[in-house]
Amino acid sequence: MISAIMFLGLQIKEFYNINLYMNESFYITVFFSLIGLHLFHIILGVYFLSTQTHSMVYPTYMKFLVIPMYEYRFLLIVYWHFVDCLWLIIYYMFSL
């Protein structure tokens, strides 16, 4: 979770320091759109990880869940690996 928060901070800092605009070219538009989508998924993942961590400290915190906690953890793991795979695909697409 710490590396995800560091990644978010670095990406936001990079967005502010870059001198490119979305209307300059199609490549830049697609790049910013995909990176923004990835950042949104990272933010969701950090939220889910923080609720999971909080529920480990305070077990009554996640009583509202409809699914058992082990399924929630499994879905969280699957989601986080989806975000990792998405980043690898985006990196491969823009490194060619």
Order of alpha helices (4+ residues) and beta strands (2+ residues): alpha-alpha-alpha
